[in-house]
Amino acid sequence: MAKLKETQLDLIKRYVSHPSGMGYVADFSNQTFSTWFRDTWNVDIDDPKYEIDGTSKGNRLIAFCRQSDETAVYRVLNSLRQMAHDLEIEKSEIVKIKDVKAFDKLLEIIEQNIPKNTQDEVLEELVLKNVTRRQLLSKAKSNEVSLLLVGATALENLSAFREVVRSDNLCAVETPEIHSKLLELIDALIEHIEKLLNILPSASVSTTDKDGDEIVSWTQRYVNGALPKLQEYFAPERLGTTSVPVGVILACGGLGSLLTGFNLIGFGAGSVVGKLIVGEMKSGAAADQITKRLDVDE
């Protein structure tokens, strides 16, 4: 087990609370937090043994740190450090600069206590379901041009979709919460994809450890966070108002597929949503079909 002092555990809980406050972890929802631990680390963070300090995401993370070895703790916390960087932790009102420096120092201490993995072992670690770090980096480099093209298409489609949603007064009046959250999701997806296009490793340039950490962290967050949130808008009550266009589904799903090599969102879903948009299928039937396709893809 990792030997962490209470002051160090308090630091961890405070550091990962950005940007939502104590008890939270990064920008995870309960669902995406559980999915991230399950799919990335093969850990059931909802197991009662991780609730000894409380049921909040922050408390369950601390319980995990108490009960896991240095290697597991280091990998999780190192990934969370990259997420904090992505969320611009330096702008946090909760986490001070001294906390950021102290967290980096803590990771160095934990790293010194873990068995030294060879480079090959690190590269062969699973970073997503059925996808190793080596495979992810390889696909990011070999599919650089395709990712740039699909990413640009996704940004164009998302921008057009945002304008449709923004001007959908019926949705804004009848389901204001859905209208607001869908706009937030679109903005988050645009920001996320723009970041990917800036960090893509070039096929002609050697990849550093820092480059690798960035693309791994981005893909984990995209697959375990952004895409599940997009799939929430396949629900019957939402499809009947502002439908997610085929172009958005295919482009967003395509980015994930180019990086991981497997179908993340169900390309078959595109034809279903297309029929919904042109009125050939009712929203409830469309949602049922999409759900079935997503279940098969999983």
C-alpha positions in Angstrom: 0.0 0.0 0.0 1.1 3.5 -0.7 2.3 5.2 2.5 0.7 8.6 2.4 0.5 11.0 5.3 -2.8 12.7 6.2 -1.4 16.1 5.1 -0.5 14.5 1.7 -4.0 13.0 1.4 -5.5 16.5 2.2 -3.3 18.0 -0.5 -4.6 15.4 -3.1 -8.2 16.1 -2.2 -7.7 19.9 -2.5 -5.7 19.7 -5.7 -8.2 17.5 -7.6 -11.2 19.6 -6.4 -10.5 22.2 -9.1 -12.7 23.6 -10.6 -15.9 22.6 -8.8 -14.9 22.6 -5.1 -14.1 20.2 -2.3 -15.5 16.7 -2.8 -15.3 16.9 -6.5 -12.6 15.5 -8.8 -11.6 17.6 -11.8 -14.7 18.1 -14.0 -16.0 14.5 -13.6 -19.7 13.7 -13.0 -20.4 10.7 -10.9 -21.0 8.7 -14.0 -17.9 9.7 -15.9 -15.8 9.3 -12.7 -17.0 5.7 -12.4 -16.5 5.1 -16.1 -13.0 6.5 -16.0 -11.9 4.3 -13.1 -13.5 1.2 -14.6 -12.4 1.6 -18.2 -9.0 3.1 -17.7 -7.8 1.5 -14.4 -10.1 -1.6 -14.2 -11.2 -0.3 -10.7 -14.8 -0.3 -9.4 -14.6 3.0 -7.6 -18.3 2.5 -6.5 -17.3 -0.5 -4.4 -18.3 0.2 -0.8 -14.7 -0.3 0.3 -13.9 3.0 -1.3 -16.7 4.8 0.7 -15.0 4.5 4.1 -14.2 8.3 4.0 -17.6 9.2 2.4 -19.3 8.8 -0.9 -18.2 12.0 -2.7 -15.8 11.6 -5.6 -13.0 13.2 -3.7 -13.5 10.9 -0.7 -13.6 7.8 -2.9 -10.4 8.9 -4.5 -8.7 9.3 -1.1 -9.9 5.8 -0.1 -8.5 4.4 -3.3 -5.1 6.1 -2.5 -5.2 4.6 1.0 -5.9 1.1 -0.3 -3.7 0.9 -3.4 0.0 0.4 -4.1 2.3 3.1 -5.2 2.2 2.2 -8.9 -1.6 2.4 -9.1 -1.8 5.6 -7.0 1.0 7.2 -9.1 -0.7 6.4 -12.4 -4.1 7.8 -11.3 -2.7 10.9 -9.7 -0.4 11.6 -12.7 -3.3 11.4 -15.0 -5.3 13.8 -12.8 -2.4 16.2 -12.8 -2.7 16.4 -16.6 -6.4 17.0 -16.3 -5.8 19.8 -13.8 -3.4 21.3 -16.3 -6.0 21.1 -19.1 -8.5 22.8 -16.8 -6.1 25.6 -16.2 -5.5 24.9 -12.5 -3.5 28.1 -12.1 -6.8 30.0 -12.4 -8.3 28.1 -9.4 -9.4 30.0 -6.3 -9.2 26.8 -4.3 -5.8 25.5 -5.3 -2.8 27.8 -4.6 0.5 27.8 -6.5 2.2 26.2 -3.5 -0.3 23.4 -3.7 0.5 22.8 -7.4 4.3 22.6 -6.6 3.6 20.4 -3.6 1.5 18.0 -5.7 4.3 17.7 -8.3 6.7 17.0 -5.4 4.4 14.4 -4.0 4.2 12.6 -7.3 8.0 12.5 -7.5 8.1 10.9 -4.0 5.6 8.3 -4.9 7.4 7.6 -8.2 10.6 6.9 -6.3 8.9 4.2 -4.3 7.4 2.2 -7.3 9.2 -0.6 -9.2 10.9 0.9 -12.2 9.0 -0.3 -15.3 10.9 -0.7 -18.5 9.9 1.6 -21.4 8.2 -1.4 -23.2 6.1 -2.2 -20.1 5.0 1.4 -19.9 4.1 1.5 -23.6 2.2 -1.7 -23.4 0.0 -0.5 -20.5 -3.7 -0.4 -21.2 -4.8 3.2 -21.3 -8.3 2.4 -22.5 -10.4 -0.7 -23.0 -8.3 -2.9 -25.3 -6.0 -0.1 -26.2 -2.4 0.2 -25.0 -0.3 3.4 -24.8 1.9 2.2 -27.6 -1.2 1.6 -29.9 -2.7 4.9 -29.1 0.5 6.9 -29.8 1.0 4.9 -33.0 -2.5 5.7 -34.3 -2.2 9.3 -33.3 0.9 9.7 -35.4 -0.1 7.5 -38.4 -3.5 9.0 -38.6 -2.3 12.6 -38.2 -3.7 13.9 -41.5 -7.0 12.1 -41.1 -7.4 13.4 -37.5 -6.7 16.9 -38.7 -9.3 16.6 -41.5 -12.0 15.0 -39.3 -11.2 17.4 -36.5 -11.7 20.4 -38.8 -15.0 18.8 -40.0 -16.1 18.2 -36.4 -15.5 21.9 -35.5 -17.4 23.1 -38.6 -20.3 20.8 -37.9 -20.4 21.7 -34.2 -20.3 25.4 -34.9 -23.2 25.1 -37.3 -25.1 22.9 -34.8 -24.5 25.4 -32.0 -26.2 28.2 -34.1 -29.2 25.9 -34.7 -29.5 25.1 -30.9 -28.9 28.8 -29.9 -31.8 29.9 -32.2 -34.1 27.1 -31.2 -36.6 29.2 -29.2 -39.0 26.3 -28.7 -36.4 24.2 -27.0 -35.2 27.2 -24.9 -38.8 27.8 -23.7 -40.0 24.2 -23.3 -36.8 22.5 -22.0 -34.5 25.4 -20.9 -32.2 23.1 -18.9 -31.6 20.8 -21.9 -31.1 23.9 -24.1 -28.5 25.3 -21.8 -26.6 22.1 -21.1 -26.5 21.2 -24.8 -24.9 24.6 -25.6 -22.4 24.0 -22.8 -21.6 20.5 -24.2 -21.1 21.9 -27.7 -18.8 24.6 -26.4 -16.8 22.0 -24.4 -16.5 19.7 -27.5 -15.3 22.5 -29.6 -12.7 23.4 -27.0 -11.7 19.8 -26.6 -11.2 19.2 -30.3 -9.3 22.4 -30.8 -6.9 21.2 -28.1 -6.4 17.8 -29.9 -5.5 19.6 -33.1 -2.8 21.5 -31.2 -1.3 18.5 -29.4 -1.3 15.9 -32.2 2.1 14.3 -32.5 3.6 14.6 -36.0 4.5 11.4 -37.8 7.8 13.1 -38.8 8.9 14.1 -35.2 9.9 11.9 -32.3 7.3 11.7 -29.5 8.5 12.7 -26.1 7.1 11.4 -22.8 5.3 14.7 -22.3 3.7 14.4 -25.8 2.6 10.9 -24.9 1.0 11.9 -21.6 -0.9 14.7 -23.3 -2.5 12.5 -26.0 -3.2 9.7 -23.6 -4.9 12.1 -21.1 -6.9 13.8 -23.9 -8.1 10.5 -25.3 -9.1 9.2 -21.9 -11.1 12.3 -21.2 -12.7 12.4 -24.6 -13.7 8.7 -24.6 -14.8 8.5 -21.0 -16.2 12.0 -20.6 -17.1 13.9 -23.8 -18.6 11.1 -25.9 -20.8 9.7 -23.0 -22.2 13.3 -22.5 -22.9 13.5 -26.2 -24.7 10.2 -26.1 -27.0 11.5 -23.4 -28.7 13.6 -26.1 -29.8 10.4 -27.9 -32.6 10.0 -25.2 -36.2 10.1 -26.6 -37.2 13.2 -24.8 -34.2 15.1 -26.2 -34.2 13.8 -29.8 -37.7 15.2 -30.3 -36.6 18.8 -29.9 -33.0 19.6 -30.9 -31.5 16.5 -32.6 -27.8 15.9 -32.8 -27.0 15.9 -36.5 -25.5 13.0 -38.3 -22.4 15.1 -39.2 -21.7 15.8 -35.5 -22.1 12.1 -34.5 -19.9 10.8 -37.3 -17.2 13.4 -36.9 -17.0 13.1 -33.1 -17.2 9.3 -33.2 -14.6 9.3 -36.0 -12.0 11.1 -34.0 -12.3 8.6 -31.2 -12.2 5.7 -33.7 -9.1 7.0 -35.5 -7.2 7.2 -32.2 -8.4 4.0 -30.6 -9.1 1.7 -33.5 -12.6 0.7 -32.3 -16.1 2.2 -32.8 -16.9 4.4 -29.8 -20.3 5.9 -30.6 -21.8 3.6 -33.2 -21.5 4.8 -36.8 -24.8 3.0 -37.5 -26.4 5.5 -35.2 -25.8 8.1 -37.9 -28.4 6.6 -40.3 -30.9 6.3 -37.5 -30.6 10.0 -36.5 -30.7 10.9 -40.2 -34.1 9.2 -40.5 -35.3 11.0 -37.4 -34.3 14.4 -38.8 -36.1 13.9 -42.1 -39.2 12.5 -40.3 -38.9 8.8 -41.4 -38.6 7.6 -37.8 -40.2 8.8 -34.5 -37.9 9.9 -31.7 -38.7 7.1 -29.3 -38.0 4.4 -32.0 -34.8 6.2 -33.0 -33.5 6.3 -29.4 -34.3 2.6 -29.0 -32.3 1.8 -32.1 -29.4 4.0 -31.1 -29.3 2.4 -27.6 -29.2 -1.1 -29.2 -26.4 -0.1 -31.5 -24.4 1.4 -28.7 -24.8 -1.7 -26.6 -23.6 -3.9 -29.4 -20.5 -1.6 -29.9 -19.6 -1.9 -26.3 
